[in-house]
Structures are given as structure tokens and as C-alpha cells.
Amino acid sequence: MRNFYILFILILASHCSSTKQPAETPQQIEPPQNEQVVEIKDDAKVSENISNEEDLFILDAVAEPEIQMTSAGAMEKKYKLSGQQPARTEAYREFSRTGGKLNTFNLAGDLDQPQVDHNTEEYDLIDENIFLTALSNPLSTFSIDVDAASYANVRRFINSGQMPYKDAVRIEEMINYFNYDYPEPKKDQPFSVNMEISQAPWNAKHQLVHIGLQGKKLDTKKLAPSNLVFLIDVSGSMNSPNKLGLLKSSFKILLKNLQAKDRVALAVYAGQAGLVLPSTPVAEKKKILAALDNLNAGGSTAGGAGIKLAYDVAKKNLLVEGNNRVILATDGDFNVGTSSTSELTRLIEEKRKDGIYLTICGFGMGNYKDGRMESISNAGNGNYYYIDNILEAKKVFANELQATLFTIAKDVKIQIEFNPEKVGAYRLIGYENRKLANEDFNDDKKDAGELGAGHTVTALYEIIPTGVESEFIKDVDALKYQNLNTTGKSDSDEWMTVKLRYKKPNEDTSKLLVETLKGKPKTMAKSSENFRFSAAVAEFGMILRDSEFKQASSYDSTLKLAKTAKGDDTEGYRAEFIRLVEKASLLDDSNS
């Protein structure tokens, strides 16, 4: 008789008790009222009404199964969760048999999240950029930002029925969560520069400038080998399915997409740090998976010690012509040893000098330390993601793996010079924590953001044209010792000059690119899908932040704009955004 598995799935109502019930013997199994029974046999067919039977990823634990042997010698696994709600049609389920093991996980993030007794999540204060006059402040300088954590975290809030904290909303990360259809760069450049100007959707008298970079894609057959160190937080705060359980599943997706010539080491930290697996070829995947599966959570969190160990292991196995990177997975709740954000930032700044890059993946809720993780990723030539569900793991570690792991340009800075004959005032939307002093642009010692292979980076400026009156333009007293005058070159159809500096990954001297934006603004109807969708995301972000600059922004106008700019949307990310706006409009009390 073939082995068979029985899976009880009970969807947790928010008021149900989380107390575990004692296991029943196989002969006594009788599902309680309102419980849904799903039977998986060797052919992996689902016997009850589960709408999605896609062949998806190998996943780990929503709950520890109870394993028993039947009288016929077959093995049963029972997953007992609570339940009175029927299965939701929007929540996908994955079933995969590997090595005689059945795994399940919530894909879409729409099922109830675990209840949190005390919420200690932390977000850094965002002081929004204001409008500056082009005559007295002609330059605007900032570092690019390819992080996408904020959007995934905002999605987690909204999908769990809660509006996000204002400072959890970083608009530049929401915009850059999405890819845009920019042309490929020229052969001798790592990225292309694309610009467009049209009407601001939330104020017909204002213009919106769209600046987009497209990173060069790499030939997958010619990728350099990778030296990766997985640094995994196994402290007690990670002991939940949406933390360590989801983390393991996410890293299995990454392993599936690495090359056989790549190498992986596995370091962990709780009360102290330790090396679980020395650097091992990905060709020995079973050994890596076994080490990953054996991890359990418990203890305090010595994050600083773990970071030091991971960088030491990466340096010991450094590939001079390869890709060297530490991948830190944590909720950011460090509490032992080097644990303050400033100490950790200085530690990372020192370690990045060895040519080792950093990727941070945030997990969980309730004690999530977003500001800390963003700060140390910025300091470590890194990128930062929040993994709220398994599809996000697929996006980061499969669909966009090159952008995640392979840097094609580092210390990328942008400096804009505005023409005061055209621009009365301007405001950079987002990038508040990526602003640079104007003098930093030409200083090659000043750190800035990295661009991954195939990555797109987008920035938006809201423009108040010269001569347009606005409450956002503030008067300042006339200067006593100098006059602000324009040059003859300002009398042209140029709106701005855009300068970019970048370094190749293994070089320390920057290169300069210069582009100009000129001509008549396009009408909204003739603007690109890139322009309209990024504007819709920015509008949504301003609504969520209740920005003083949101003006006529609304959920309705955001939806209308986004729906005109879905494009091909192969992976469904833009369609998901539209659903997210709809959900937020229903949750937002101010929209009633």
C-alpha cells in the first residue's frame, strides 16, 4: 500500500484560541465542525475543494506536523491549526512532495498573520523633502536607492487589515519595487539614462519629471562564480513560521537558482555566533539543505558577532574575480554585544572595504527593526528586501536574482541643476535618507548606492514652473553680500541638466555622464506607461503618508492612472498594486 498523507487545514479566526490540542490517534480521526480536510496521496491530487494545485516550491513549516504510523504501516502527517473560517479563494496553497515530505505555506500573504502580544516595531522618522526655489537652490544631489523593502512591508500591513505606519512608507522604495521598460544601455556603459516630463497628476499646474536608469543585463552563461555567506538569525525572536520557517523556504529558492560553481557558507547567531557549514560548492546541494533544515530558533541576539563572523568567512574564501556577498536574514532585533544601529553601521562600513557586498532580507512582524536594517544595508554596499511571503522570495531570489546578487555599478550619484527660467521650485519625491551634500557629488570617497544587473532605478521631481504661484514656495530675505543672477544659457528650452557619477565594481575612480532634459512637456495621454505607473505609485505613497504635498491625490485617481499603465505585467506585480490600492481605500477611515 502506497504511503499517504492527511493534511488538516483549519484557517485561524482572529478570536480563536491558539492553544494546541492533543494529538488523536489515526483510528480516532474525526474532523471537528467547520474543519476542512484535504487528503494528499502519492499522486499529489487534492481530494477536497482547493482551487490552486500549481506545481510550486518546496516549502517548510506553517506548523510542526505530528507524525504517526497507521496500522497498515503508512506514515501520516497532521497539521493542526484552528478554524471556523472556510479557505479563502485569494489565498493560494502549495503542495510539493520531496523526499517523502509534504510541505505547505501561505503564498499570497492574505491569511491571518500570527498574533503579536507586544508590538515593538521601529521605523526611522522621515522628514519629507520640501519645495526649493531653483534660483537660490539650483542643485539637488542624492544617491540612488535600489531597496524595495518598504513596498513589501506596506503590503504586509494592508493585507493583514491595517494601514501602515507613516514612516514605514518610503516612496522611492515603493516606486523602485517595480521594473520599468527602459532601453538597454550602450555597450560601453553600465546603464542607460531616460527622462520624461509631463503634468503632475495631483496638480494640473505642476509638472512631474521622471528620471529612469536601466542597468545592463548580464549573460547568464558568463556569470562570475559567487562566494556567498548566509548569515541567519536563529534567536528566539525568529521562532515563528513567518520568520525562520519562511526564511528556510526562501533560501531554498535561492539555492535552486545558483550555479554549481558557486559556493555557500552558513553562519548563524543567537546568544553567540557560529559557523554551521563552511564554504561548500552548490554542487553539494544536499549538504547545504541538510544544514539549513537542521536550524532551530532560540536564545538572545548577538547580531554584531554574527556579522563579524560572516565577513571573516567571506574574506577567507574571497574570489578576486568573483561575486562576494553576505546575505543577512533577520528581524533586526539585536540585543547582545554590538547591537546599536550606529555601532553596527560603523562595523559594516569597515567590512565593506574588503570588496564584500551585503544583502539584507527582513522577516516577520511585531518586533521588526526596519530603520536599523536599512541603515546597515546602506553602509555595506548593499540592498535591502522585506520577505513577507513566498512569492516575494521568488521575486528576489529567482525572478530578479541577477539584480539581487551582481553589482554592475557602485557609488552611483545623481546631481540635477535646474534652469530657473523654467523651474520656479522643485521637490524630490522620496529619497529623504539618500540625500547628499552638493560637494559630495565629486568626492569619490563619499559612499552612495549600488546598481544591480538588470535593475531599474527611478526618481521623480515635482516642478512648479516659473511664474506659477504656489503656497509651497516660501519667501526668504534678500541677500546683503551677493545677487542671484542667471546666465545667458538659462534662456533656452532646457529644464535641467542631469549629471551622474558611478564607479565600476572593482574601481575607485568615478566616471561622469551628463544629460539634459529639454522641450515641451508631454500631455498625460501621450506620456509613457513608465511615467504614469511611477506617478501612480508616488501618489499612493503620499496618500499613505498623509503628505502635506499630496494636494488633490486620491485613491480613485491613483487607480485610474495605474490601470492605464499595467503594460505586459508578466508576473502580476502591477495588478497586485492595483488590488492593494483598492484594499487601502477600504481600510482608510479618512476615505469614508
ABEGO torsion letter per residue (X at the ends): XBBBBBBBBBBBBAABBABBBBBBBAAABBBBBGBBBBBBBAAGBBABBBABABBBBBBBBABBBBBBBBAAGBBBBBBBBBEABBBBAABBBBBBBBGGBBBBBBAAGABBBBBBABBABBBBBBBBBBBBBAAABABBBBBBBABAAAAAAAAAAAAAGBBBBAAABBAAAAAAABBBBBBBBBAABABBBBBBBBBBAABAABBBBBBBBBBBBBBAAABBBBBBBBBBBABAAABBAABAAAAAAAAAAAAAABBAABBBBBBBBBABBBBABBBBBAABAAAAAAAAAABBBEEBBBAAAAAAAAAAAAAAABBAABBBBBBBBBAGBBABEBABAAAAAAAAAAAAAAGBBBBBBBBEBGABBAAAAAAAAAAAGBBBBBBABAAAAAAAAAAAAAAAABBABBGBBBBBBBBAAABABBBBBEGAAABBBAAAAABAABBBBBBBBGBBBBBBBBBBBBGBBBAABBBBBBBAABBBBBBAAABBABABBBBBBBBBAABABBBBBBBBBBEBBBBAAABBAAAAAAAAAAAAAAAAAGBAAAEABBAAAAAAAAAAAAEAGAAGAAAAAAAAAAAAAAABAAAX
